[in-house]
């Protein structure tokens, strides 16, 4: 397992990060514990969660994933072997603080809840799950409208958030701060105000990155290069659609698509691209899931790729991507497909 430096910190995180969001929904406590054990045995030291999880999000499962992680820490006493990342939810989820935005008081409430559920005194990386002002991630890319943002109120909120996070760092409750579902402009605001006011510098951005959504290739890649704010890529398999399991209207029992009664990112626009990537993998005798994750790992702005699984066989396959180096021929084939299908969602 290779390790990368997290931003401008002294932390070295494994290039594969253990995603956890199915624990408490698709996976029970024992299954979550088994995944942690397997990942640790494989050399992974980085685990990501959120107060919102499990996913698909519901009021009943909110916080369940952190509780499963906490029960593993208590059972094993191995908290120190993990670099743990969690997130405060942004606005709009009614059962989390009535859907209110990220503010000083809400950060305080959120961090205390996460620490209690995970039975730990600190969180290594604390992230803003999505911005107060909105995001073009998830399924919002076609209706994202930055012109609805209130320019006058934003600077004060950026500073308030960073000041609160600094207090938590000083109290030893968090070590570093990161962003999620963020833009280049938003990230630069946090960096600017951190420098101006001697506040914590963001060390990472957790955004979606996969064959179907490569927004990070442009402005954010340049930002990562110059500012050392690397990507923690979630959904490297496009919520599972890149395996082909949802093609032609299929909805396998027990999958996230079946549970949420949606195809996620599989639709008439993405299916032609998915089929092409599957054909490319078959041509080179590659597992398409491993090819997709290995592609993410090949990017110079990548700090860690967050993998998720609902069973140990899937997890073993995904972890195995760390040993796969894609040939120039495969990379060229991926790029050719992308040029024909640059934005399918």
C-alpha positions, 0 to 999 in steps of 0.5 A: 500500500502506498501513502500520500501526504495529506495537504501540508500536514505531517500525516501520511494517508493510504492511497486507498481510503475505506469508505463506510457509508453502507454500514447501518443500512446495507451492512450491519455492525458485524459486517462493518467490523469485518471490513475494518479488519480486512482493510487494516490487514491490507495496510489501509490506515485511512477511514472516511465517514459522516454524521449523515451516514448511513446512505441512502440517508434516513432519519432512522439511520443517521449516525449509525455508521459512526456508531459502528466505527465507535463499537469497533474502536471500543472492542479492539482498542485500535483507534490509534491505528486509523486516521479518521475523517468525518463530516458535518452535514450542510443545510437541507437535511430536515432531521439534522438540526432542522436543515439549518446551515453550517454555523459556529453553534451547529459545528459544535453540536455536530462534532460533539455528536460524532465524537460520542458516537465514535467513542473517540476524543478526536477526529483527524480530518473534519470536513464540511460535507457540502457548502451552505451556498450549494453544490454542483455535485450529487445530482445537482450539476444541471441546475447549479446556479451560483448567481443565487448566492448572497455575496454579502454574507459569504465572507463572514460565514467563511471566517466564522467556520474557520474560527470555530474549527480553530477553536476545536483544533486548540481543544484537541477535538480535531486535527485538520480541516477539509472540504467536500463537494466544493468548488475552486472558488470556494476553496480559495476563499477558505485558503485566503481567509485562513492566511489573512486571519491565521486560521486553519488551512484546508488540507483536502477536498472530498469530491466525486471523481470517476470516468463519468464525472471528471470535474477535478481535471480542470480548475481544481487540478490546478488548485491542487497543484499550487496549493497542495489541497489534494483530492479524496475521490468518492464514488470512483465506481459512479455509485456502482454503475461502472460495474455494469450492474444497472445496465438495461434497466437492471436493478439487482436486489440489495443494491443501493439502487434497489434500496433507494429505488433509483438508478443513481448515475445509470441513464440513457446518457451514461450507459453508452459510456459505461458499455465502452469502459466495460469493453475496454476492460474486457479487451485488456483482461482487466476487472472494470472496477479495478480499472476504474479505481486504478485510473483515479489512482493514476491522477497526480492530484489524487491524495486517496481514493475512497472505496466502498463495498457491501461484502468482503469479496467486493472490498478485496477486489477494490483494495486490489486496485492499489496493485494495478498500474494501467498501461499507456494503451489502456490510459489512451483507451480511457481518454478516447472514450472520455473524448466521445462521452465527456459529460454523461450526467 
